[in-house]
Amino acid sequence: MAEGILEVNDGSFESEVLKADKPVLVDFWAPWCGPCKAIAPVIEELAAAFGGKIKFTKFNVDESPITPGKYGIRAIPTLIFFKEGKVADQITGMVAKSKLEESINKVL
C-alpha cells in the first residue's frame, strides 16, 4: 500500500471512515481490475498533495463484500467521498485527475 493510503475493510470501515475527524476518500477496488490499477498512481499523487486535509483509503471489494453491498457498488473503481459519516460525492470509473481534485475541493 502506498504511503499515506490506508487499507480498510468491513471490520475497520466504521472506525476509520464513518467516524473519521476529516473527509475520507474510499477507493473501492480489486486486484484483478485494470482501471483500478490505472487510477491508483493518480490517487497516490492526490494523497501526497491533500493528505493533511483528507484521509485516503483503499477497500478491496473481493476481501470484504458487505460494505460495498451497503453502498450499492456495482462497478469498480468506485471512489466515494465521506464527510461526517455520510456520502458527500461519488465517482465511478476511470476519470481525469482534475475531476478528482474538483471532488476533493468540494468536500473540504
C-alpha positions as CSV (number, residue, x, y, z in Angstrom):
1,M,0.0,0.0,0.0
2,A,1.3,3.4,-0.9
3,E,2.4,5.8,1.8
4,G,-0.5,7.9,3.1
5,I,-3.2,5.5,1.9
6,L,-4.8,3.2,4.5
7,E,-6.3,-0.2,3.7
8,V,-9.8,-0.6,5.2
9,N,-12.2,-3.4,5.2
10,D,-15.7,-4.4,6.6
11,G,-14.2,-4.6,10.1
12,S,-12.4,-1.2,10.2
13,F,-14.8,0.8,7.9
14,E,-16.9,2.3,10.6
15,S,-14.0,3.5,12.8
16,E,-11.6,4.6,10.0
17,V,-14.2,6.1,7.6
18,L,-17.5,6.9,9.2
19,K,-16.1,8.2,12.5
20,A,-13.1,10.0,10.9
21,D,-12.4,13.6,12.0
22,K,-11.9,14.8,8.4
23,P,-13.3,13.9,5.0
24,V,-12.4,10.4,3.7
25,L,-11.9,9.2,0.1
26,V,-12.6,5.4,-0.2
27,D,-11.3,3.8,-3.3
28,F,-13.3,0.6,-3.8
29,W,-11.1,-1.7,-6.0
30,A,-10.0,-5.3,-6.7
31,P,-6.6,-6.7,-7.6
32,W,-7.9,-8.1,-11.0
33,C,-9.4,-4.7,-12.1
34,G,-7.4,-3.0,-14.8
35,P,-8.9,0.5,-14.4
36,C,-8.3,0.2,-10.6
37,K,-4.6,-0.3,-11.3
38,A,-4.6,2.6,-13.8
39,I,-6.2,5.1,-11.3
40,A,-4.0,4.0,-8.3
41,P,-1.0,6.3,-9.2
42,V,-3.3,9.3,-9.6
43,I,-4.8,8.6,-6.1
44,E,-1.3,8.3,-4.7
45,E,-0.4,11.7,-6.1
46,L,-3.5,13.2,-4.6
47,A,-2.8,11.6,-1.3
48,A,0.6,13.2,-1.3
49,A,-0.9,16.6,-2.2
50,F,-4.0,16.6,0.1
51,G,-3.0,14.0,2.8
52,G,-3.2,16.5,5.6
53,K,-6.8,17.6,4.7
54,I,-8.4,14.4,3.6
55,K,-7.9,10.7,4.6
56,F,-7.2,8.4,1.7
57,T,-8.2,4.7,1.9
58,K,-8.5,1.7,-0.3
59,F,-11.2,-1.0,0.1
60,N,-10.7,-4.4,-1.6
61,V,-14.2,-5.5,-2.6
62,D,-13.2,-9.1,-3.0
63,E,-12.0,-9.4,0.6
64,S,-14.9,-7.6,2.2
65,P,-18.2,-7.7,0.3
66,I,-20.6,-6.4,3.0
67,T,-19.7,-2.6,2.9
68,P,-19.7,-2.4,-1.0
69,G,-23.1,-4.0,-0.9
70,K,-24.4,-1.4,1.6
71,Y,-23.3,1.4,-0.7
72,G,-24.6,-0.2,-3.9
73,I,-21.1,-0.6,-5.5
74,R,-21.8,-2.3,-8.9
75,A,-18.7,-1.3,-10.8
76,I,-15.1,-0.6,-9.8
77,P,-13.2,1.5,-9.4
78,T,-15.8,3.5,-7.4
79,L,-14.5,6.4,-5.3
80,I,-16.8,7.6,-2.5
81,F,-16.1,10.7,-0.5
82,F,-17.4,10.6,3.0
83,K,-17.8,13.7,5.2
84,E,-19.0,13.4,8.8
85,G,-20.0,9.7,8.2
86,K,-22.2,10.5,5.1
87,V,-21.6,10.1,1.4
88,A,-20.6,13.6,0.0
89,D,-19.7,12.6,-3.5
90,Q,-19.2,9.6,-5.7
91,I,-17.2,8.8,-8.9
92,T,-17.3,5.6,-10.8
93,G,-14.8,4.5,-13.3
94,M,-11.5,6.0,-14.6
95,V,-11.6,9.8,-14.5
96,A,-9.1,12.6,-15.0
97,K,-7.0,13.8,-12.1
98,S,-8.7,17.2,-12.4
99,K,-12.1,15.7,-11.8
100,L,-10.8,14.0,-8.6
101,E,-9.3,17.3,-7.5
102,E,-12.7,19.0,-8.1
103,S,-14.4,16.5,-5.9
104,I,-11.8,16.7,-3.2
105,N,-12.2,20.5,-3.1
106,K,-15.9,20.1,-2.9
107,V,-15.8,18.0,0.3
108,L,-13.1,20.1,2.0
